[in-house]
């Protein structure tokens, strides 16, 4: 039996702001944006159309969810984005105004650098050896 993770969710304050950040600044692609009435939407993005796992945005609609926006993993990396060229993506994302925690570094498993999204969630941009 084959299994995989289809999507993960990120709490957001606003669907459109999250779409703008992830597609126009981080270089992700918008996979779906379907409205279901009463403000409900199914919005998903991914690093590329070929990605097997997508991020689904959930608009924070309660005080408890609002309190967790940007802190779903505290100050730890929440998601890892794999790339074939960390330096290229770092430069492009930096020009787009993304906040990074340092510069790409050579590590035993490849090259990596941590960045944050518009809400403070931390993501790791990683180029694995032999990607």
C-alpha positions in Angstrom: 0.0 0.0 0.0 1.4 3.4 -1.0 0.7 6.4 1.2 1.8 10.1 1.2 0.9 13.4 2.7 -1.4 15.2 0.3 -1.5 18.6 2.0 -0.7 20.5 5.2 -2.6 23.5 6.5 -1.4 27.0 7.5 -3.6 29.4 9.4 -3.8 32.8 7.7 -5.4 36.1 8.5 -6.5 36.7 4.9 -6.6 34.3 1.9 -5.7 37.0 -0.7 -2.7 38.3 1.3 -1.4 34.7 1.8 -1.9 34.0 -2.0 0.0 37.2 -2.8 2.9 36.3 -0.5 3.4 32.7 -1.5 2.9 33.2 -5.3 4.4 36.7 -5.9 7.2 36.7 -3.3 8.1 33.1 -2.5 7.5 31.8 -6.1 4.9 29.2 -5.3 2.1 28.3 -7.7 -1.6 28.7 -7.0 -3.1 25.2 -7.4 -6.7 25.9 -6.3 -8.9 28.8 -5.2 -12.5 27.6 -4.9 -15.2 29.6 -3.2 -18.0 27.7 -1.4 -20.1 30.6 -0.2 -20.3 32.2 3.3 -16.6 33.3 2.9 -15.4 29.7 2.7 -12.6 28.9 0.3 -10.3 26.0 -0.6 -7.0 27.7 -1.4 -3.9 25.6 -2.0 -0.4 26.5 -3.2 2.8 24.5 -3.8 6.4 25.2 -4.7 5.6 23.8 -8.2 2.8 22.1 -10.0 4.8 18.8 -9.8 4.8 18.9 -5.9 3.1 16.0 -4.3 2.3 18.0 -1.1 0.4 21.3 -1.1 -0.2 23.9 1.5 -3.9 24.7 2.2 -4.7 28.0 3.7 -7.3 28.1 6.5 -8.5 31.6 7.3 -8.5 32.1 11.1 -12.1 32.6 12.0 -12.0 32.2 15.8 -10.0 33.9 18.5 -8.1 30.7 19.1 -7.1 30.3 15.5 -6.1 34.0 15.2 -3.8 33.6 18.3 -2.0 30.7 16.5 -1.5 32.5 13.1 2.3 32.5 12.5 3.1 30.3 15.5 2.0 26.9 14.5 5.5 25.5 15.2 6.6 28.2 17.7 10.0 29.5 16.6 10.9 26.2 14.9 10.9 25.5 11.2 7.3 24.5 10.2 7.9 23.3 6.6 10.8 22.3 4.4 10.8 23.5 0.8 13.1 21.5 -1.4 14.8 23.2 -4.3 17.4 22.3 -7.0 19.2 25.6 -6.5 19.1 27.2 -3.0 21.3 30.1 -4.0 19.2 31.1 -7.0 15.9 30.9 -5.1 17.4 32.8 -2.1 18.5 35.7 -4.3 15.1 35.9 -6.1 13.1 35.6 -2.9 15.3 38.2 -1.1 14.8 40.6 -4.0 11.0 40.0 -3.5 11.3 41.2 0.1 11.3 37.9 1.9 12.9 37.9 5.4 15.7 35.4 5.8 17.6 34.2 8.9 21.1 34.5 7.5 22.4 33.4 4.1 22.5 30.0 2.4 25.0 27.7 4.1 26.7 24.5 3.1 25.6 21.8 5.5 26.3 18.0 5.5 23.1 17.3 3.6 23.3 20.2 1.1 22.6 23.9 1.2 20.0 25.5 3.3 18.6 28.8 4.6 15.5 29.6 6.8 13.0 32.2 5.8 9.7 33.4 7.2 6.3 34.0 5.6 4.1 37.0 6.1 2.9 35.8 9.4 6.1 34.6 10.9 6.0 30.9 10.1 9.5 29.6 9.5 10.3 27.6 6.4 13.5 25.9 5.5 14.7 26.3 1.9 16.9 23.2 1.2 19.0 22.0 -1.7 19.8 18.4 -0.8 23.0 16.8 -2.1 22.1 14.9 -5.2 18.7 16.6 -5.5 
